[in-house]
Amino acid sequence: MTARWSYSSIKLFEQCPRKYYHIRVEKSVKEPESEAMLYGTRFHEAAEFYVKDDTELPPYFTFAKAALDNLKQLPGEKLCEYQMGVTKDLEPCAFDAPDVWFRGIADLLVLDRTKGVAYIVDYKTGKSAKYADPDQLELMSLCVFKHFPEITKTKAGLLFVGCNAFIKGKYDSRQQDVMWAKWVRNHSRLDAAHANNVWNPKPSGLCRRHCPILSCSHNGRS
């Protein structure tokens, strides 16, 4: 059976296959929800309702009001926390469809259908954009091209609200076959691990202090 995946799951697998196995396959370990993660969840919820319904931002998030107001001024239909799925045959499907292969959620998707342009924004609450990964923008753009074939170009960005940074990316639907080919190759390694049940560890400097897989010999906290 082909493994379902998302941006976060493929990145977890690339970080360490053994960690992926314990968290996503065996599900014997659950990553602890840090204060930073809780903060990010609260911000995403506040931003969603502010953009969608004009719900007032909580006082501790008003620092992001100007940035969100700029997004609200973008032309087009605004979809918040929009879920999309794609099948193994690269056809659009529902997020929870039985044959879903890849799935992702766009924090904010703005469709300017008259111009064939979509704006995609992913909110980040980290303190630095130094290690920003635009791969997420590419995957969301690929989903948009499948779900909205009238969209031929996307203007995407990672909005780091805490440090006032915006990492941009532009994508063209004419290049989607090339972009998908890269992700299919990446996914093939994940599929092979599932098929062979081989989950080799990938040691790094984060193992000893940050990895929740205490049973791994590289952890050092067991």
Backbone as CSV, one residue per row, in Angstrom:
resi,resn,N_x,N_y,N_z,CA_x,CA_y,CA_z,C_x,C_y,C_z
1,MET,0.843,-1.193,0.000,0.000,0.000,0.000,0.881,1.246,0.000
2,THR,0.563,2.168,-0.878,1.335,3.404,-0.965,1.100,4.270,0.267
3,ALA,2.175,4.778,0.832,2.066,5.576,2.050,1.496,6.951,1.753
4,ARG,0.549,7.377,2.559,0.055,8.747,2.483,1.110,9.668,3.083
5,TRP,1.121,10.906,2.626,2.138,11.798,3.143,1.672,13.240,3.087
6,SER,2.449,14.082,3.742,2.225,15.525,3.778,3.599,16.186,3.829
7,TYR,3.613,17.489,3.779,4.892,18.206,3.897,5.573,17.847,5.215
8,SER,4.831,17.878,6.309,5.443,17.625,7.618,5.928,16.183,7.743
9,SER,5.189,15.237,7.174,5.597,13.834,7.314,6.843,13.531,6.482
10,ILE,6.930,14.071,5.270,8.112,13.798,4.450,9.349,14.451,5.057
11,LYS,9.158,15.618,5.677,10.292,16.270,6.333,10.730,15.502,7.574
12,LEU,9.774,14.937,8.292,10.115,14.116,9.452,10.887,12.871,9.010
13,PHE,10.452,12.252,7.928,11.148,11.075,7.414,12.563,11.425,6.975
14,GLU,12.722,12.566,6.301,14.053,12.990,5.869,14.953,13.292,7.066
15,GLN,14.359,13.811,8.131,15.140,14.100,9.341,15.656,12.818,9.963
16,CYS,14.784,11.821,10.104,15.196,10.545,10.687,14.108,9.501,10.452
17,PRO,14.375,8.485,9.616,13.378,7.443,9.374,12.904,6.721,10.639
18,ARG,13.823,6.492,11.586,13.410,5.785,12.806,12.449,6.643,13.629
19,LYS,12.718,7.919,13.712,11.820,8.816,14.431,10.459,8.837,13.749
20,TYR,10.465,8.884,12.424,9.211,8.838,11.663,8.432,7.568,12.012
21,TYR,9.124,6.446,12.057,8.455,5.179,12.324,7.746,5.185,13.676
22,HIS,8.460,5.605,14.708,7.866,5.567,16.047,6.703,6.548,16.194
23,ILE,6.762,7.671,15.498,5.722,8.696,15.640,4.560,8.484,14.680
24,ARG,4.856,8.145,13.414,3.803,8.099,12.392,3.310,6.700,12.054
25,VAL,4.138,5.671,12.242,3.740,4.310,11.869,3.329,3.519,13.104
26,GLU,4.289,3.270,13.984,3.994,2.522,15.205,3.144,3.349,16.164
27,LYS,3.338,4.655,16.142,2.602,5.605,16.991,2.773,5.293,18.476
28,SER,3.988,4.826,18.809,4.286,4.513,20.204,4.809,5.735,20.951
29,VAL,5.152,6.777,20.205,5.696,7.996,20.797,4.933,9.187,20.233
30,LYS,4.621,10.112,21.094,3.971,11.352,20.676,4.879,12.509,21.047
31,GLU,5.188,13.331,20.059,6.044,14.476,20.342,5.343,15.429,21.306
32,PRO,6.023,15.836,22.358,5.392,16.758,23.327,5.078,18.093,22.681
33,GLU,3.928,18.642,23.036,3.514,19.936,22.479,4.154,21.049,23.314
34,SER,5.089,21.729,22.731,5.824,22.769,23.435,5.008,24.051,23.515
35,GLU,5.495,24.979,24.322,4.836,26.284,24.413,4.844,26.981,23.057
36,ALA,5.939,26.812,22.315,6.027,27.435,20.986,4.973,26.867,20.043
37,MET,4.733,25.559,20.131,3.729,24.930,19.284,2.325,25.399,19.656
38,LEU,2.058,25.498,20.942,0.757,25.988,21.399,0.530,27.432,20.965
39,TYR,1.573,28.227,21.055,1.503,29.625,20.628,1.170,29.695,19.134
40,GLY,1.831,28.847,18.344,1.576,28.828,16.909,0.144,28.431,16.588
41,THR,-0.377,27.442,17.299,-1.756,27.009,17.087,-2.733,28.128,17.395
42,ARG,-2.498,28.822,18.498,-3.385,29.924,18.875,-3.340,31.047,17.842
43,PHE,-2.127,31.325,17.317,-2.032,32.385,16.317,-2.776,32.003,15.044
44,HIS,-2.599,30.770,14.592,-3.282,30.329,13.375,-4.800,30.479,13.518
45,GLU,-5.320,30.115,14.676,-6.760,30.240,14.903,-7.196,31.704,14.897
46,ALA,-6.428,32.546,15.558,-6.772,33.968,15.610,-6.710,34.596,14.222
47,ALA,-5.677,34.257,13.451,-5.530,34.802,12.102,-6.659,34.327,11.205
48,GLU,-7.026,33.075,11.327,-8.111,32.533,10.501,-9.401,33.325,10.701
49,PHE,-9.796,33.533,11.945,-11.071,34.196,12.201,-10.998,35.704,11.960
50,TYR,-9.815,36.276,12.079,-9.670,37.702,11.773,-9.826,37.945,10.280
51,VAL,-9.187,37.107,9.467,-9.280,37.276,8.013,-10.659,36.881,7.500
52,LYS,-11.210,35.805,8.037,-12.476,35.265,7.529,-13.699,36.028,8.020
53,ASP,-13.705,36.355,9.298,-14.917,36.930,9.900,-14.719,38.294,10.542
54,ASP,-13.517,38.860,10.425,-13.200,40.133,11.084,-13.286,40.032,12.601
55,THR,-13.132,38.819,13.136,-13.110,38.656,14.584,-11.886,39.369,15.151
56,GLU,-12.106,40.163,16.167,-11.011,40.958,16.738,-9.874,40.065,17.224
57,LEU,-8.661,40.486,16.949,-7.499,39.742,17.408,-7.349,39.874,18.923
58,PRO,-6.903,38.804,19.586,-6.585,38.931,21.008,-5.479,39.966,21.187
59,PRO,-5.433,40.643,22.327,-4.434,41.694,22.547,-2.999,41.242,22.291
60,TYR,-2.675,39.986,22.623,-1.303,39.524,22.468,-0.941,39.213,21.010
61,PHE,-1.898,39.351,20.083,-1.589,39.150,18.670,-1.798,40.407,17.829
62,THR,-2.091,41.517,18.465,-2.345,42.734,17.693,-1.095,43.234,16.963
63,PHE,0.074,42.762,17.371,1.303,43.165,16.677,1.276,42.723,15.218
64,ALA,0.461,41.702,14.895,0.394,41.179,13.530,-0.749,41.776,12.723
65,LYS,-1.479,42.720,13.307,-2.670,43.260,12.642,-2.337,43.902,11.297
66,ALA,-1.280,44.682,11.237,-0.938,45.372,9.987,-0.636,44.365,8.875
67,ALA,0.102,43.325,9.207,0.438,42.310,8.203,-0.817,41.578,7.724
68,LEU,-1.701,41.248,8.645,-2.929,40.559,8.272,-3.858,41.477,7.483
69,ASP,-3.867,42.759,7.833,-4.682,43.709,7.073,-4.209,43.790,5.624
70,ASN,-2.920,43.732,5.418,-2.388,43.743,4.050,-2.876,42.515,3.272
71,LEU,-2.914,41.374,3.939,-3.406,40.164,3.280,-4.890,40.267,2.966
72,LYS,-5.636,40.904,3.843,-7.070,41.053,3.612,-7.365,41.939,2.404
73,GLN,-6.395,42.762,2.031,-6.581,43.656,0.887,-6.276,42.980,-0.452
74,LEU,-5.726,41.779,-0.421,-5.437,41.080,-1.676,-6.727,40.829,-2.452
75,PRO,-6.702,40.996,-3.766,-7.914,40.782,-4.564,-8.228,39.303,-4.723
76,GLY,-9.499,38.957,-4.577,-9.904,37.584,-4.820,-10.626,36.935,-3.652
77,GLU,-11.066,35.715,-3.890,-11.774,34.932,-2.872,-10.783,34.407,-1.844
78,LYS,-11.098,34.600,-0.569,-10.190,34.213,0.506,-10.672,32.935,1.188
79,LEU,-9.803,31.947,1.207,-10.091,30.658,1.822,-9.085,30.429,2.943
80,CYS,-9.579,30.232,4.155,-8.706,30.078,5.319,-8.618,28.617,5.739
81,GLU,-7.406,28.188,6.096,-7.157,26.803,6.510,-7.801,25.841,5.513
82,TYR,-7.476,26.044,4.242,-8.122,25.304,3.165,-7.432,23.969,2.929
83,GLN,-8.211,22.882,3.015,-7.682,21.531,2.914,-7.760,21.019,1.472
84,MET,-6.660,20.394,1.018,-6.610,19.846,-0.334,-5.937,18.485,-0.322
85,GLY,-6.400,17.611,-1.201,-5.792,16.299,-1.353,-5.465,16.033,-2.809
86,VAL,-4.521,15.133,-3.037,-4.127,14.711,-4.383,-3.933,13.197,-4.348
87,THR,-4.412,12.504,-5.393,-4.273,11.054,-5.460,-2.898,10.674,-6.006
88,LYS,-2.593,9.383,-5.963,-1.338,8.872,-6.508,-1.209,9.188,-7.996
89,ASP,-2.344,9.290,-8.689,-2.353,9.632,-10.115,-2.316,11.135,-10.341
90,LEU,-2.066,11.886,-9.269,-1.965,13.348,-9.317,-3.270,14.001,-9.774
91,GLU,-4.373,13.437,-9.264,-5.685,14.021,-9.498,-6.177,14.658,-8.202
92,PRO,-6.916,15.771,-8.291,-7.410,16.404,-7.061,-8.452,15.535,-6.369
93,CYS,-8.434,15.560,-5.054,-9.424,14.814,-4.287,-9.633,15.514,-2.952
94,ALA,-10.615,15.045,-2.209,-10.880,15.607,-0.890,-9.742,15.248,0.069
95,PHE,-9.556,16.078,1.074,-8.502,15.898,2.068,-8.594,14.538,2.739
96,ASP,-9.822,14.066,2.962,-10.030,12.797,3.660,-10.553,11.708,2.730
97,ALA,-10.307,11.832,1.417,-10.759,10.816,0.469,-10.039,9.496,0.711
98,PRO,-10.703,8.363,0.447,-10.062,7.056,0.662,-8.785,6.870,-0.147
99,ASP,-8.716,7.494,-1.325,-7.543,7.321,-2.177,-6.597,8.515,-2.130
100,VAL,-6.707,9.338,-1.092,-5.803,10.485,-0.989,-4.365,9.983,-0.831
101,TRP,-3.445,10.619,-1.510,-2.020,10.266,-1.485,-1.231,11.357,-0.779
102,PHE,-1.349,12.580,-1.271,-0.747,13.735,-0.592,-1.861,14.655,-0.125
103,ARG,-1.632,15.280,1.036,-2.606,16.274,1.476,-1.920,17.397,2.228
104,GLY,-2.513,18.559,2.090,-1.951,19.737,2.735,-3.020,20.757,3.043
105,ILE,-2.663,21.689,3.899,-3.591,22.741,4.314,-2.923,24.089,4.085
106,ALA,-3.591,24.954,3.339,-3.099,26.311,3.116,-3.664,27.219,4.203
107,ASP,-2.783,27.869,4.965,-3.262,28.772,6.017,-4.168,29.852,5.416
108,LEU,-3.723,30.435,4.324,-4.544,31.410,3.604,-4.331,31.215,2.114
109,LEU,-5.425,31.026,1.396,-5.403,30.896,-0.053,-6.338,31.960,-0.623
110,VAL,-5.798,32.800,-1.493,-6.584,33.861,-2.118,-6.600,33.597,-3.621
111,LEU,-7.795,33.440,-4.184,-7.956,33.113,-5.592,-8.407,34.334,-6.378
112,ASP,-7.541,34.840,-7.233,-7.908,35.902,-8.156,-8.162,35.239,-9.510
113,ARG,-9.357,34.705,-9.675,-9.671,33.885,-10.846,-9.613,34.688,-12.136
114,THR,-9.933,35.977,-12.074,-9.945,36.794,-13.291,-8.561,36.903,-13.915
115,LYS,-7.531,36.817,-13.085,-6.156,36.931,-13.577,-5.432,35.582,-13.591
116,GLY,-6.107,34.536,-13.108,-5.473,33.224,-13.066,-4.352,33.140,-12.058
117,VAL,-4.445,33.941,-10.995,-3.382,34.017,-9.990,-3.940,33.633,-8.619
118,ALA,-3.155,32.903,-7.862,-3.497,32.595,-6.471,-2.379,33.066,-5.561
119,TYR,-2.760,33.564,-4.402,-1.812,33.946,-3.357,-1.904,32.908,-2.245
120,ILE,-0.759,32.400,-1.827,-0.711,31.386,-0.780,0.180,31.906,0.342
121,VAL,-0.347,31.890,1.557,0.421,32.379,2.703,0.399,31.335,3.808
122,ASP,1.571,31.046,4.339,1.690,30.161,5.483,2.261,30.968,6.642
123,TYR,1.552,30.978,7.771,1.981,31.749,8.931,3.040,30.997,9.721
124,LYS,4.083,31.703,10.115,5.122,31.146,10.959,5.291,32.046,12.186
125,THR,5.416,31.420,13.349,5.550,32.203,14.584,6.932,32.062,15.201
126,GLY,7.863,31.477,14.477,9.227,31.357,14.980,9.912,32.705,15.074
127,LYS,10.973,32.763,15.856,11.668,34.029,16.095,12.632,34.403,14.976
128,SER,12.910,33.459,14.076,13.866,33.729,13.004,13.433,33.026,11.725
129,ALA,13.716,33.667,10.594,13.429,33.074,9.289,14.686,32.472,8.668
130,LYS,15.736,32.326,9.463,17.036,31.893,8.947,16.959,30.539,8.257
131,TYR,16.185,29.635,8.808,16.116,28.288,8.249,14.773,28.041,7.549
132,ALA,14.193,29.066,6.990,12.906,28.946,6.304,13.006,27.957,5.143
133,ASP,11.987,27.137,4.996,11.968,26.111,3.960,10.823,26.395,2.980
134,PRO,11.120,26.865,1.769,10.068,27.188,0.801,9.432,25.970,0.147
135,ASP,9.923,24.758,0.447,9.327,23.556,-0.144,7.830,23.482,0.110
136,GLN,7.411,23.938,1.268,5.993,23.913,1.622,5.179,24.744,0.632
137,LEU,5.731,25.867,0.197,5.045,26.736,-0.753,4.890,26.041,-2.101
138,GLU,5.918,25.319,-2.511,5.852,24.598,-3.779,4.758,23.533,-3.742
139,LEU,4.694,22.775,-2.659,3.682,21.732,-2.550,2.270,22.300,-2.527
140,MET,2.074,23.392,-1.816,0.753,24.000,-1.791,0.381,24.549,-3.163
141,SER,1.354,25.096,-3.872,1.094,25.578,-5.225,0.690,24.431,-6.142
142,LEU,1.367,23.294,-6.013,1.028,22.138,-6.826,-0.399,21.667,-6.550
143,CYS,-0.813,21.706,-5.297,-2.187,21.350,-4.949,-3.181,22.328,-5.564
144,VAL,-2.865,23.597,-5.494,-3.756,24.623,-6.048,-3.925,24.430,-7.553
145,PHE,-2.840,24.140,-8.260,-2.934,23.926,-9.704,-3.859,22.754,-10.032
146,LYS,-3.879,21.737,-9.169,-4.752,20.588,-9.398,-6.206,20.892,-9.066
147,HIS,-6.420,21.601,-7.973,-7.792,21.869,-7.527,-8.441,23.036,-8.259
148,PHE,-7.635,23.935,-8.757,-8.162,25.109,-9.452,-7.413,25.275,-10.775
149,PRO,-7.779,24.491,-11.792,-7.029,24.508,-13.063,-7.034,25.857,-13.770
150,GLU,-7.944,26.747,-13.391,-7.938,28.089,-13.979,-6.800,28.947,-13.437
151,ILE,-6.183,28.486,-12.334,-5.034,29.195,-11.762,-3.758,28.714,-12.456
152,THR,-3.028,29.644,-13.034,-1.797,29.278,-13.765,-0.535,29.762,-13.073
153,LYS,-0.687,30.663,-12.116,0.477,31.170,-11.392,0.115,31.348,-9.918
154,THR,1.103,31.108,-9.054,0.909,31.389,-7.636,2.009,32.319,-7.138
155,LYS,1.615,33.178,-6.236,2.556,34.021,-5.510,2.421,33.615,-4.051
156,ALA,3.453,32.982,-3.538,3.364,32.363,-2.217,4.384,32.957,-1.259
157,GLY,4.112,32.792,0.032,5.049,33.333,1.012,4.903,32.711,2.387
158,LEU,6.022,32.612,3.078,6.043,32.239,4.493,6.098,33.535,5.282
159,LEU,5.042,33.823,6.016,4.965,35.061,6.782,5.404,34.812,8.218
160,PHE,6.607,35.262,8.545,7.120,35.150,9.913,6.669,36.385,10.684
161,VAL,5.580,36.228,11.422,4.966,37.387,12.070,5.795,37.908,13.230
162,GLY,6.582,37.039,13.853,7.347,37.461,15.015,8.576,38.287,14.698
163,CYS,9.146,38.075,13.500,10.372,38.799,13.145,10.183,39.644,11.888
164,ASN,8.935,39.808,11.477,8.598,40.687,10.358,9.385,40.319,9.095
165,ALA,9.328,39.025,8.741,10.012,38.548,7.527,8.996,37.847,6.632
166,PHE,9.235,37.933,5.332,8.327,37.309,4.367,9.173,36.630,3.292
167,ILE,9.171,35.306,3.307,9.945,34.523,2.356,9.050,34.203,1.165
168,LYS,9.415,34.715,-0.015,8.525,34.639,-1.168,8.901,33.507,-2.122
169,GLY,7.916,33.076,-2.872,8.133,32.111,-3.934,7.086,32.313,-5.016
170,LYS,7.486,32.101,-6.265,6.565,32.202,-7.391,6.601,30.892,-8.170
171,TYR,5.421,30.415,-8.569,5.340,29.125,-9.235,4.403,29.213,-10.437
172,ASP,4.744,28.459,-11.479,4.018,28.482,-12.741,3.475,27.082,-13.019
173,SER,2.212,26.996,-13.392,1.595,25.685,-13.620,2.261,24.921,-14.752
174,ARG,2.929,25.629,-15.659,3.604,24.949,-16.765,4.782,24.109,-16.277
175,GLN,5.253,24.356,-15.062,6.389,23.622,-14.505,5.964,22.533,-13.523
176,GLN,4.663,22.300,-13.397,4.214,21.403,-12.331,4.645,19.957,-12.536
177,ASP,4.771,19.501,-13.786,5.219,18.121,-13.999,6.640,17.916,-13.476
178,VAL,7.486,18.901,-13.713,8.868,18.820,-13.229,8.897,18.844,-11.704
179,MET,8.090,19.709,-11.117,8.066,19.816,-9.659,7.508,18.549,-9.029
180,TRP,6.437,17.997,-9.597,5.874,16.768,-9.044,6.873,15.618,-9.120
181,ALA,7.652,15.564,-10.221,8.616,14.476,-10.392,9.594,14.425,-9.219
182,LYS,10.012,15.580,-8.748,10.934,15.630,-7.605,10.284,15.038,-6.357
183,TRP,9.030,15.392,-6.103,8.360,14.914,-4.903,8.024,13.430,-4.997
184,VAL,7.728,12.961,-6.199,7.488,11.528,-6.382,8.756,10.741,-6.057
185,ARG,9.916,11.254,-6.468,11.184,10.591,-6.130,11.398,10.585,-4.624
186,ASN,11.139,11.721,-3.976,11.291,11.784,-2.519,10.367,10.790,-1.831
187,HIS,9.139,10.721,-2.318,8.164,9.828,-1.700,8.522,8.366,-1.918
188,SER,9.196,8.056,-3.016,9.555,6.658,-3.295,10.427,6.080,-2.195
189,ARG,11.261,6.905,-1.570,12.100,6.436,-0.467,11.245,6.119,0.764
190,LEU,10.238,6.941,0.991,9.312,6.670,2.090,8.525,5.397,1.816
191,ASP,8.091,5.225,0.581,7.365,4.015,0.203,8.224,2.770,0.396
192,ALA,9.504,2.866,0.021,10.404,1.725,0.163,10.597,1.346,1.624
193,ALA,10.676,2.354,2.487,10.823,2.072,3.915,9.597,1.331,4.446
194,HIS,8.408,1.750,4.002,7.179,1.059,4.402,7.169,-0.367,3.865
195,ALA,7.518,-0.520,2.584,7.447,-1.833,1.948,8.418,-2.828,2.584
196,ASN,9.590,-2.370,2.938,10.628,-3.250,3.493,10.684,-3.237,5.014
197,ASN,9.895,-2.352,5.613,9.894,-2.189,7.070,11.305,-1.959,7.607
198,VAL,12.024,-1.085,6.930,13.376,-0.715,7.332,13.389,0.763,7.674
199,TRP,13.760,1.061,8.920,13.702,2.437,9.416,15.019,2.773,10.108
200,ASN,16.033,3.012,9.327,17.349,3.278,9.888,17.401,4.651,10.558
201,PRO,18.085,4.739,11.691,18.234,6.046,12.346,19.158,6.959,11.546
202,LYS,18.981,8.226,11.721,19.828,9.219,11.060,20.340,10.164,12.144
203,PRO,21.435,9.800,12.813,21.931,10.583,13.953,22.291,12.016,13.558
204,SER,22.024,12.914,14.486,22.409,14.316,14.306,22.680,14.923,15.672
205,GLY,23.067,16.175,15.678,23.336,16.862,16.930,22.099,17.097,17.774
206,LEU,20.913,16.830,17.213,19.669,17.044,17.954,19.233,15.810,18.747
207,CYS,19.885,14.674,18.483,19.416,13.413,19.076,19.384,13.434,20.604
208,ARG,20.490,13.791,21.201,20.643,13.612,22.643,19.705,14.481,23.473
209,ARG,19.462,15.699,23.018,18.698,16.624,23.851,17.256,16.809,23.407
210,HIS,16.950,16.517,22.135,15.636,16.913,21.629,14.765,15.780,21.110
211,CYS,15.339,14.632,20.792,14.531,13.566,20.206,13.709,12.842,21.275
212,PRO,12.414,12.610,21.030,11.581,11.919,22.025,11.688,10.397,21.956
213,ILE,12.471,9.860,21.007,12.589,8.402,20.876,13.664,7.912,21.850
214,LEU,13.284,7.688,23.077,14.247,7.335,24.132,14.851,5.954,23.933
215,SER,14.173,5.081,23.193,14.680,3.729,22.990,15.822,3.679,21.975
216,CYS,16.040,4.752,21.242,17.089,4.763,20.234,18.462,4.910,20.897
217,SER,19.424,4.135,20.403,20.761,4.152,21.002,21.464,5.493,20.840
218,HIS,21.017,6.305,19.912,21.637,7.604,19.688,21.060,8.695,20.586
219,ASN,20.038,8.341,21.351,19.374,9.362,22.152,20.208,9.810,23.325
220,GLY,20.659,8.877,24.126,21.514,9.233,25.248,20.784,9.584,26.524
221,ARG,19.439,9.594,26.478,18.666,9.915,27.685,17.884,8.724,28.211
222,SER,18.056,7.572,27.580,17.301,6.397,27.992,17.848,5.815,29.294
